[in-house]
Amino acid sequence: MPSLSETSELGQAMLEYALIILLIAIVLIVGLSMIPPPVGNVFSAIANTLSGL
């Protein structure tokens, strides 16, 4: 059975990974929302093609 400090460290590590993933998601959302419309249309066409599969 893991000790209390090992459990605490595991929880802390999981929280740090979750925060990193959240930060990356926010950066991607903001970055993709700033893409000019012609490039955005390419992403939309790809998404529409994939959804039709």
Buried (B, 14 or more C-beta within 10 A) or exposed (E): EEEEEEEEEEEEEEEEEEEEEEEEEEEEEEEEEEEEEEEEEEEEEEEEEEEEE
